[in-house]
Amino acid sequence: MPAHVNIGLAHHRVGDLSSAITAYHNALLLAPNDVETLNNLALVQADMGRTQDAISNLRLALKTDPNYEMGRVNLRSLELEVQGSDPFQVHLILVAEFPHRADLWMKLAVLHGRHGSGSE
């Protein structure tokens, strides 16, 4: 299974989303409830505009492991996007809900630097 996941990650990084989906589906055949694979599959689906599929897979991951924080962060992010929040607003909310996540603070700083505070 790790080989399929690594292949999926590689395809995702180079933008071959269709091949990434195939690799993650192959990994899930071997471990149907692997939360990291479900999370990675959801990220590709989100990049493809298949938001509802992504949300469904993140919910499945969290049903398997309610404490899987990366899945919780990604699900919350997608839910906020569906509600119409822009990326800056999404990250303001995420850092409030997950204040210990340095990655979210760094992304918020990048978004702030690119687009200003969003209050202008």
C-alpha positions as CSV (number, residue, x, y, z in Angstrom):
1,M,0.0,0.0,0.0
2,P,2.7,2.6,0.8
3,A,4.0,2.3,-2.8
4,H,0.5,3.2,-4.2
5,V,0.3,6.2,-1.8
6,N,3.7,7.4,-2.8
7,I,2.9,7.0,-6.5
8,G,-0.3,9.0,-5.8
9,L,1.6,11.8,-4.1
10,A,4.1,12.0,-7.0
11,H,1.3,12.2,-9.6
12,H,-0.5,14.8,-7.5
13,R,2.7,16.9,-7.2
14,V,3.3,17.0,-11.0
15,G,-0.4,17.7,-11.7
16,D,-1.4,14.3,-13.1
17,L,-4.6,14.2,-11.0
18,S,-6.2,11.3,-12.9
19,S,-3.2,9.0,-12.2
20,A,-3.1,10.2,-8.6
21,I,-6.8,9.1,-8.2
22,T,-6.0,5.7,-9.7
23,A,-3.0,5.2,-7.3
24,Y,-5.1,6.1,-4.3
25,H,-7.9,3.9,-5.3
26,N,-5.4,1.0,-5.7
27,A,-4.1,1.8,-2.2
28,L,-7.7,1.8,-0.8
29,L,-8.2,-1.7,-2.3
30,L,-5.5,-2.9,0.1
31,A,-6.5,-0.8,3.1
32,P,-10.1,0.6,2.6
33,N,-10.1,2.7,5.7
34,D,-6.6,4.2,5.7
35,V,-7.2,7.8,6.8
36,E,-4.1,9.2,5.2
37,T,-5.0,7.7,1.8
38,L,-8.6,9.0,2.1
39,N,-7.2,12.4,3.0
40,N,-4.9,12.4,0.0
41,L,-7.6,11.2,-2.3
42,A,-9.8,14.0,-1.0
43,L,-7.2,16.6,-1.7
44,V,-6.9,15.5,-5.3
45,Q,-10.7,15.5,-5.7
46,A,-10.8,19.0,-4.3
47,D,-8.2,20.1,-6.8
48,M,-10.3,18.6,-9.6
49,G,-13.3,20.5,-8.4
50,R,-15.0,17.4,-7.0
51,T,-15.6,19.0,-3.7
52,Q,-18.5,16.9,-2.5
53,D,-16.5,13.7,-3.2
54,A,-13.6,15.2,-1.3
55,I,-15.9,16.0,1.7
56,S,-17.4,12.5,1.6
57,N,-13.9,10.9,1.7
58,L,-12.8,13.2,4.6
59,R,-15.9,12.3,6.5
60,L,-15.2,8.6,6.0
61,A,-11.6,9.1,7.2
62,L,-12.9,10.9,10.3
63,K,-15.5,8.2,10.9
64,T,-12.6,5.8,11.0
65,D,-10.4,8.0,13.2
66,P,-12.2,11.0,14.7
67,N,-8.9,12.3,16.0
68,Y,-7.2,12.5,12.6
69,E,-6.4,16.2,12.8
70,M,-5.2,16.7,9.2
71,G,-8.6,15.3,8.0
72,R,-10.4,17.6,10.4
73,V,-8.5,20.6,9.1
74,N,-9.0,19.7,5.5
75,L,-12.7,19.0,6.0
76,R,-13.3,22.3,7.8
77,S,-11.4,24.1,5.0
78,L,-13.6,22.6,2.3
79,E,-16.8,23.3,4.2
80,L,-15.8,26.9,4.6
81,E,-15.0,27.2,0.9
82,V,-18.4,25.7,0.0
83,Q,-20.0,28.4,2.2
84,G,-18.2,31.0,0.1
85,S,-15.3,32.0,2.3
86,D,-12.2,33.2,0.5
87,P,-8.8,31.6,1.3
88,F,-7.9,34.4,3.7
89,Q,-11.1,34.0,5.6
90,V,-10.8,30.2,5.6
91,H,-7.3,30.5,7.2
92,L,-8.4,33.1,9.8
93,I,-11.0,30.6,11.0
94,L,-8.7,27.6,10.8
95,V,-6.0,29.3,13.0
96,A,-8.7,30.2,15.5
97,E,-9.9,26.6,15.6
98,F,-6.5,24.9,15.4
99,P,-4.2,27.6,17.0
100,H,-1.4,25.1,17.6
101,R,-0.9,24.4,13.8
102,A,2.1,26.3,12.6
103,D,1.4,25.3,9.0
104,L,-1.9,27.2,9.1
105,W,-0.3,30.3,10.6
106,M,2.4,30.3,7.9
107,K,-0.3,29.9,5.1
108,L,-2.3,32.8,6.7
109,A,0.9,34.9,6.7
110,V,1.5,34.2,3.0
111,L,-2.1,35.0,2.1
112,H,-1.9,38.2,4.1
113,G,1.3,39.2,2.3
114,R,-0.2,38.5,-1.1
115,H,-3.6,40.0,-0.7
116,G,-3.5,42.2,2.3
117,S,-5.7,41.7,5.4
118,G,-8.9,41.3,3.3
119,S,-10.5,44.2,5.2
120,E,-9.7,46.9,2.7
